[in-house]
Each structure stands twice: as C-alpha cells, then as structure tokens.
C-alpha cells in the first residue's frame, strides 16, 4: 500500500517524475542501509484537522493505533521515513488517498441523482461513513492491503449502484435505509473473515 500511496500521491499527473523516482530510489537505498528506530514513538507535528468526516474517522483510528499497535506503528514509521517533509501532511494525504482508492470521486459525485441534490449528498455522506466505520471496526492493518482495498472499493461501488437502481422513490429508500446500511457494513466486513 505504501508503494501505491507514493505512486498516487507523487507520480500520477506529477511533474519531474524521473527526478522524483531517483529521489525515491536514493531514499530507499538510504533506508536499506540505515537502521529505522521502531522503538521511538511517533508524534504528529500538529493536530490532524479536516472537514471530511470519512477522513476524520480514519485519522482518529490511526492516531489511536500509531504507538499502541506494532503493525500500524511500523507502517507509519516507514511511510513517514519514505516521504520527506511534514508527517502530518503525509498522514493527511494518506487519509485522502485511501478515501479516493475506496470511493472514486467522479463516479460517486453523480450517484443518487434520482433524488434532489441535498438528499443525494446526504445519502452519499452517510454511505461513506458506513464504509469508513465498517473498516475501522475491523481493527486490522489488512484494511489497507491493496487487495482488500480493491475488494472493498468494488463492493461499495456495486452496492451503491444496486441501491441507486432499486429505489426511485425517496420515501421508499428511507424506509429501507437502516437495513441497507447494515447490509453494506456486513458486505465490507465479510472480506476480512
């Protein structure tokens, strides 16, 4: 996942990719020959702030795990070692990229158009939170494994499309909304058992 994050963050639509690749190779070479101190606690340079509730859920979870869960600690120690600069910026970018990998923004922005814009946005926001909460409830580093991220993305997209196609009437949609949110959470969780 770290390689995919670096690729998405720094190489898609990036400038000077050849120079960046050389910088990364030099950094990786330096990391291979140096000792990464995994016993040192990770402290973010400042408080994580976002208006995006999906990212806030992941950020809160990861902040709780940074120094208490060894696998997450190693993951973020490596991520922060590879990425030069501010660890809070890298942390924030990672939250955003995970969201983009799970929920393709251009597609999702156009869902539930059979309802008015405010209702569509409210549904989109709530289903995002179902996905985020289901993943952090799994409480395992597997939630960022590339194959699991892809499975969850496919499941989320398929289920949202199914809901879109199933309901033309907003009142009927709301009648089954809680049941459908539970089903979405179950489908996501099933990928981890």
C-alpha positions in Angstrom: 0.0 0.0 0.0 2.9 2.4 0.7 4.1 2.0 -2.9 0.6 2.6 -4.2 0.3 5.7 -2.0 3.6 7.1 -3.2 2.6 6.4 -6.8 -0.8 8.1 -6.5 0.5 11.0 -4.4 3.6 11.8 -6.3 3.6 10.3 -9.8 0.1 10.5 -11.2 -0.1 13.8 -13.1 3.2 14.7 -11.5 6.0 16.8 -12.9 9.6 15.8 -13.0 8.7 12.1 -12.4 12.2 11.0 -13.5 13.8 13.2 -10.8 11.3 12.1 -8.2 11.9 8.5 -9.0 15.7 9.0 -8.5 15.0 10.8 -5.2 12.8 7.8 -4.0 15.4 5.3 -5.1 18.1 7.2 -3.1 15.8 7.4 -0.1 15.0 3.7 -0.3 18.7 2.9 -0.6 19.5 5.0 2.4 16.7 3.3 4.4 18.0 -0.1 3.4 21.5 0.7 4.8 20.4 2.6 7.9 18.5 1.4 10.9 15.0 2.6 11.3 14.3 3.0 15.0 10.9 1.4 15.5 11.0 1.8 19.3 10.6 5.6 19.0 7.1 6.9 19.4 5.5 8.7 16.5 4.2 12.1 17.2 2.4 14.1 14.6 3.8 17.6 14.2 0.4 19.1 14.8 -3.2 18.1 15.3 -4.9 16.5 12.3 -7.8 18.6 11.0 -10.2 18.0 8.2 -13.8 18.8 7.3 -14.1 15.4 5.7 -15.8 13.1 8.2 -14.6 9.9 6.3 -11.0 11.1 6.7 -11.6 12.1 10.3 -12.8 8.6 11.2 -9.7 7.0 9.7 -7.4 9.7 11.2 -8.8 9.2 14.7 -8.4 5.4 14.4 -4.8 5.6 13.1 -3.8 8.2 15.7 -5.0 5.8 18.4 -3.0 3.0 16.8 0.2 4.8 16.0 2.0 3.9 19.2 -0.1 1.1 20.5 -0.3 -1.3 17.6 3.0 -2.5 16.4 1.9 -3.2 12.8 0.4 0.2 12.4 3.5 1.7 14.1 5.8 0.1 11.6 3.6 1.0 8.7 3.5 4.7 9.6 7.2 4.8 10.6 8.0 3.5 7.1 5.6 5.9 5.4 7.0 8.9 7.2 10.6 7.8 6.5 9.9 7.5 2.8 8.1 10.7 2.5 10.2 13.8 3.1 8.7 16.7 4.9 5.9 17.0 7.4 4.5 13.8 8.9 1.1 15.4 9.4 0.9 16.4 5.7 1.8 12.8 4.8 -0.8 11.5 7.3 -3.4 13.8 5.9 -2.6 12.9 2.3 -2.7 9.2 3.1 -6.2 9.6 4.6 -7.3 11.4 1.4 -5.8 8.8 -0.9 -7.3 5.9 0.9 -10.7 7.5 0.5 -10.1 8.1 -3.2 -9.0 4.5 -3.7 -12.1 3.2 -1.9 -14.6 5.7 -3.4 -13.8 7.1 -6.9 -14.9 10.7 -6.6 -16.1 11.4 -10.1 -18.3 8.4 -10.1 -19.7 8.9 -6.6 -20.5 12.6 -7.1 -23.0 11.5 -9.7 -24.9 8.9 -7.7 -28.4 9.1 -6.4 -29.3 11.8 -9.0 -32.9 10.5 -9.0 -33.3 12.4 -5.7 -32.7 16.2 -5.3 -29.1 17.4 -4.7 -29.4 17.8 -0.9 -30.9 14.3 -0.5 -28.3 12.8 -2.8 -25.5 14.4 -0.9 -26.8 13.3 2.5 -27.1 9.7 1.2 -23.6 9.8 -0.2 -22.1 11.2 3.0 -23.9 8.7 5.2 -22.8 5.7 3.0 -19.2 6.9 3.1 -19.4 6.8 6.9 -20.8 3.3 6.8 -17.8 2.2 4.8 -15.3 4.1 7.0 -16.8 2.9 10.3 -17.0 -0.7 9.0 -13.3 -0.7 8.0 -12.0 0.8 11.3 -14.2 -1.6 13.3 -12.3 -4.5 11.6 -9.3 -3.1 13.6 -6.6 -4.8 11.5 -3.8 -3.5 9.2 -5.4 -5.6 6.5 -7.8 -2.8 5.8 -5.0 -1.1 3.8 -3.8 -4.2 2.0 -4.1 -3.4 -1.7 -6.2 -6.5 -2.5 -8.6 -5.7 0.4 -8.9 -2.0 -0.6 -9.8 -3.1 -4.1 -12.4 -5.6 -2.9 -14.0 -3.0 -0.7 -14.0 -0.5 -3.5 -15.7 -3.0 -5.8 -18.2 -4.0 -3.1 -19.0 -0.4 -2.2 -19.5 0.6 -5.9 -21.6 -2.4 -6.7 -23.8 -1.9 -3.6 -24.3 1.8 -4.2 -25.2 1.1 -7.8 -27.6 -1.6 -6.7 -29.3 0.9 -4.3 -29.5 3.5 -7.0 -31.2 1.2 -9.4 -33.5 -0.3 -6.8 -35.1 2.9 -5.5 -36.7 5.7 -7.5 -38.8 6.9 -4.6 -37.0 8.7 -1.8 -39.6 7.7 0.8 -39.2 4.0 0.0 -35.4 4.5 0.0 -35.5 5.9 3.5 -37.9 3.1 4.7 -35.2 0.5 4.0 -32.2 2.8 4.6 -31.1 1.4 8.0 -31.3 -2.2 6.7 -29.3 -1.3 3.6 -26.6 0.4 5.7 -26.3 -2.7 7.9 -26.0 -4.8 4.8 -23.3 -2.6 3.3 -21.3 -2.9 6.5 -21.7 -6.7 6.6 -20.6 -7.0 3.0 -17.4 -4.9 3.7 -16.7 -6.9 6.9 -17.1 -10.2 5.2 -14.0 -9.5 3.2 -11.9 -9.8 6.3 -13.1 -13.2 7.7 
